[in-house]
Every structure is written in C-alpha cells, then in structure tokens.
C-alpha cells in the first residue's frame, strides 16, 4: 500500500506536468461562490497541489514507518500486532488521500483547460461537488478501517475517554467508524443532487454531527468502564 501511495502521488505530478504543455500561459485559478472566475494566473501554479500531495504522502510514510519500527522492536506479541495494525491503517489513509487529491487535480486541470480555451467567464463544471464526493468516499474508507486500529496517538478516536483501556478504544472507534461511513454516504448523495455550496455545508455539518455523537458515545462507554472498575475494587 505504501508503494501505491507514492505511485499515485508521483502520477499526480507527472500528469500535471504533461497537461501543462497543452495549456495557455494564463488559466483560471479561482472562482466565487456563484462559479464566476474571479482570478486568472500562471498555469504553473497548478504544480503547487501535486507538491502538497507529495508532502502529505511523506508525512503518512513517516508515520507508518514509525509503527513498523515499533513493531520490529516490540518484545511482546500484542504490542507488535498493534503496531503493525496501525501501520497498515496509516498506509491505507495515505493512499486514500493521495488518490482523492489526484482525482481532484485531474478535474481541476480539465476544467481549467476547457475554460482557458473558451476564454470563459464561468466555471465549466460545478467543480465544488468533486471534493465533496471524494471526501465522502474517503470517510467511507476510513470509517471501514477505523475499528481495525489499535490504541495509538496518531489515528482513530483519540481522546481521554477512548484511550482509557482497550474496550473504550474498540467501542469508540467502532461507533466512530460507522458514523463516518454514514456521513460519507450521505455527503456523496447530497453532492449529486444539490449545488456545491449546499453540499459543502452539508459535509461540514455531517462531520460535526459525527464528531459530536462519537464523543457522546465514547464518554458513555468510558463511564461504563469506570463503573465496572469501581465495582471490582469494592
């Protein structure tokens, strides 16, 4: 998965460099909420996004490498398994984000190419819908893998309540994962049928609701575990 992450990230840069050869020097670079082009700029500004993708992939690579090293140095099998599980999830997260941003870059380049060729005043497509759909897909992917993480300090529902013990971690991340998948699916559906501004607002509200209900549930599980601990002591 780590190789896929880097392959996708490098492909984004190569794709952009290839497409730039066929673009005019000046292309649309920004749009207002109504889809009107409000800034034109150098076509080479489009190289910034692929560079950011590569940088983010480097961060995920380092995070995963940290847990792989931790697994190699672990003296206890449980600790080794936990570290390997977290490394796997981090690589999946990195590859998913690289893929999402690369697809987004493809749509941005295509839209800019068409608009520049037509000297357009408005966006060729409702480009704001694309990030919502892709973010929704990433939420579904992450939600599927969230329950598979082991207690760590980088990925997952990482708050004091969920970090209390293995049970609070497992239940909090399982609930959070399901909530994320629901939010992701509803975001994709909303982005298909409504305008991008509403879809973005829906996405943000969905994420806020997901975080809130997950925190509430995690606190409930934490209190339940505390009660069990108090009963066993008494």
PLY file of the C-alpha trace (Angstrom):
ply
format ascii 1.0
element vertex 234
property float x
property float y
property float z
element edge 233
property int vertex1
property int vertex2
end_header
0.00 0.00 0.00
2.92 2.32 0.66
4.11 1.80 -2.93
0.63 2.61 -4.21
0.59 5.82 -2.17
3.85 7.01 -3.72
2.88 5.84 -7.22
-0.36 7.82 -7.07
1.39 10.89 -5.66
4.09 10.86 -8.35
1.45 10.24 -11.04
-0.31 13.43 -9.94
2.86 15.45 -10.54
3.63 13.74 -13.86
0.03 14.21 -15.06
0.09 17.90 -14.19
3.43 18.49 -15.93
2.16 16.72 -19.06
-1.15 18.63 -19.18
0.60 21.98 -18.66
2.34 21.53 -22.02
-1.02 21.92 -23.76
-2.37 24.80 -21.67
-2.14 28.52 -22.46
0.10 30.53 -20.14
-2.84 32.05 -18.26
-5.64 29.87 -16.83
-8.48 30.30 -14.32
-7.21 29.90 -10.76
-10.13 30.88 -8.52
-13.93 31.06 -8.57
-16.51 32.84 -6.45
-19.46 31.09 -4.80
-21.57 31.58 -7.95
-18.98 29.83 -10.11
-17.69 33.01 -11.75
-13.95 33.10 -12.49
-12.52 35.88 -10.33
-8.80 35.28 -10.81
-6.56 34.14 -13.63
-2.94 33.13 -13.07
0.05 31.31 -14.47
-0.59 27.72 -15.49
2.42 26.70 -13.42
0.51 27.50 -10.24
-1.17 24.13 -10.82
2.09 22.44 -9.79
1.53 23.51 -6.18
-1.18 20.93 -5.49
0.89 17.89 -6.62
3.77 19.12 -4.44
1.40 19.29 -1.47
0.22 15.74 -2.27
3.83 14.51 -2.22
4.48 16.28 1.08
1.39 14.73 2.69
2.43 11.30 1.42
5.83 11.82 3.05
4.13 12.54 6.36
1.99 9.38 6.16
5.07 7.40 5.12
6.95 8.59 8.21
4.00 7.83 10.49
3.70 4.30 9.10
7.48 3.79 9.29
7.38 4.76 12.97
4.92 1.97 13.75
6.75 -0.53 11.55
9.93 0.21 13.51
7.96 -0.08 16.74
6.68 -3.50 15.63
10.19 -4.67 14.76
11.48 -3.65 18.20
8.48 -4.98 20.16
9.25 -7.70 22.70
5.60 -8.59 23.27
3.45 -10.12 20.51
0.42 -8.00 21.43
2.45 -4.81 21.07
3.88 -5.97 17.75
0.42 -6.80 16.38
-0.95 -3.44 17.47
1.92 -1.55 15.82
1.56 -3.48 12.55
-2.19 -2.89 12.53
-1.72 0.84 12.98
0.98 0.97 10.29
-1.39 -0.74 7.84
-4.22 1.68 8.56
-1.90 4.68 8.19
-0.74 3.46 4.78
-4.35 3.00 3.69
-5.17 6.51 4.89
-2.20 7.93 2.99
-3.04 6.08 -0.23
-6.71 7.09 0.01
-5.87 10.76 0.47
-3.34 10.68 -2.37
-5.94 9.10 -4.66
-8.62 11.61 -3.63
-6.37 14.62 -4.25
-5.08 13.21 -7.54
-8.60 12.73 -8.90
-9.45 16.24 -7.72
-6.37 17.59 -9.52
-7.48 15.85 -12.70
-10.85 17.60 -12.63
-9.21 20.95 -11.83
-6.82 20.63 -14.78
-9.56 19.56 -17.19
-11.86 22.39 -16.13
-9.07 24.98 -16.37
-8.05 23.70 -19.81
-11.59 23.96 -21.20
-12.26 27.37 -19.62
-8.95 28.83 -20.80
-9.57 27.59 -24.34
-13.01 29.20 -24.41
-11.91 32.33 -22.53
-14.83 31.57 -20.22
-16.19 33.83 -17.51
-17.78 31.00 -15.52
-16.72 27.55 -14.37
-17.18 24.82 -16.95
-18.49 22.47 -14.28
-19.63 22.71 -10.67
-16.14 21.81 -9.52
-17.07 22.21 -5.84
-19.08 18.99 -5.99
-15.99 16.91 -6.73
-14.24 17.46 -3.36
-17.49 16.67 -1.53
-17.92 13.37 -3.38
-14.26 12.45 -2.87
-14.33 13.45 0.81
-17.42 11.33 1.23
-15.62 8.37 -0.33
-12.63 8.86 1.97
-14.93 8.98 5.01
-16.39 5.63 3.96
-12.93 4.12 3.52
-11.63 5.50 6.81
-14.80 4.51 8.62
-14.31 0.94 7.43
-10.75 0.77 8.77
-11.18 2.81 11.96
-12.39 -0.18 14.03
-9.28 -2.09 12.98
-6.87 0.34 14.61
-5.25 -0.41 17.94
-4.74 2.19 20.67
-2.27 4.82 19.40
-1.53 8.56 19.36
-1.90 9.29 15.62
-5.05 7.85 14.03
-8.51 6.99 15.35
-10.82 8.42 18.01
-8.03 9.65 20.29
-9.49 11.30 23.37
-9.10 10.68 27.09
-12.28 8.58 27.26
-11.42 6.31 24.32
-7.80 5.91 25.47
-8.85 4.66 28.92
-8.50 0.96 28.03
-8.79 -1.45 25.10
-12.57 -1.74 25.48
-13.21 2.00 25.35
-10.89 2.26 22.36
-12.53 -0.60 20.47
-16.10 0.52 21.08
-15.42 4.21 20.47
-13.66 3.56 17.16
-16.25 1.05 16.01
-19.04 3.55 16.65
-16.99 6.38 15.12
-16.28 4.27 12.05
-19.96 3.54 11.46
-20.82 7.21 11.96
-18.13 8.21 9.46
-19.43 5.81 6.82
-22.97 7.16 7.24
-21.67 10.72 6.96
-19.64 9.81 3.88
-22.53 8.13 2.08
-24.96 10.96 2.87
-22.38 13.52 1.68
-22.00 11.76 -1.67
-25.76 11.59 -2.15
-26.15 15.26 -1.23
-23.35 16.34 -3.58
-25.02 14.57 -6.51
-28.39 16.27 -6.08
-27.65 19.76 -4.70
-25.38 22.67 -5.62
-21.80 22.64 -4.41
-22.25 25.38 -1.78
-25.05 23.40 -0.12
-23.08 20.15 -0.50
-20.06 21.67 1.27
-22.26 22.93 4.10
-23.89 19.50 4.36
-20.47 17.85 4.51
-19.28 20.14 7.30
-22.48 19.63 9.29
-22.23 15.86 8.81
-18.65 15.84 10.12
-19.68 18.00 13.10
-22.56 15.66 13.94
-20.29 12.62 13.55
-17.72 14.07 15.94
-20.38 15.11 18.46
-22.24 11.79 18.63
-18.95 9.86 18.73
-17.74 11.95 21.67
-21.03 11.41 23.50
-20.88 7.67 22.91
-17.22 7.46 23.90
-17.97 9.25 27.16
-20.83 6.83 27.84
-18.55 3.81 27.29
-15.86 5.40 29.47
-18.29 5.92 32.36
-19.49 2.34 31.99
-15.92 1.04 32.21
-15.22 3.27 35.22
-18.28 1.88 36.94
-17.09 -1.68 36.32
-13.68 -0.80 37.71
-15.18 0.75 40.84
-17.40 -2.29 41.39
-14.46 -4.68 41.11
-12.42 -2.65 43.63
-15.27 -2.52 46.14
0 1
1 2
2 3
3 4
4 5
5 6
6 7
7 8
8 9
9 10
10 11
11 12
12 13
13 14
14 15
15 16
16 17
17 18
18 19
19 20
20 21
21 22
22 23
23 24
24 25
25 26
26 27
27 28
28 29
29 30
30 31
31 32
32 33
33 34
34 35
35 36
36 37
37 38
38 39
39 40
40 41
41 42
42 43
43 44
44 45
45 46
46 47
47 48
48 49
49 50
50 51
51 52
52 53
53 54
54 55
55 56
56 57
57 58
58 59
59 60
60 61
61 62
62 63
63 64
64 65
65 66
66 67
67 68
68 69
69 70
70 71
71 72
72 73
73 74
74 75
75 76
76 77
77 78
78 79
79 80
80 81
81 82
82 83
83 84
84 85
85 86
86 87
87 88
88 89
89 90
90 91
91 92
92 93
93 94
94 95
95 96
96 97
97 98
98 99
99 100
100 101
101 102
102 103
103 104
104 105
105 106
106 107
107 108
108 109
109 110
110 111
111 112
112 113
113 114
114 115
115 116
116 117
117 118
118 119
119 120
120 121
121 122
122 123
123 124
124 125
125 126
126 127
127 128
128 129
129 130
130 131
131 132
132 133
133 134
134 135
135 136
136 137
137 138
138 139
139 140
140 141
141 142
142 143
143 144
144 145
145 146
146 147
147 148
148 149
149 150
150 151
151 152
152 153
153 154
154 155
155 156
156 157
157 158
158 159
159 160
160 161
161 162
162 163
163 164
164 165
165 166
166 167
167 168
168 169
169 170
170 171
171 172
172 173
173 174
174 175
175 176
176 177
177 178
178 179
179 180
180 181
181 182
182 183
183 184
184 185
185 186
186 187
187 188
188 189
189 190
190 191
191 192
192 193
193 194
194 195
195 196
196 197
197 198
198 199
199 200
200 201
201 202
202 203
203 204
204 205
205 206
206 207
207 208
208 209
209 210
210 211
211 212
212 213
213 214
214 215
215 216
216 217
217 218
218 219
219 220
220 221
221 222
222 223
223 224
224 225
225 226
226 227
227 228
228 229
229 230
230 231
231 232
232 233
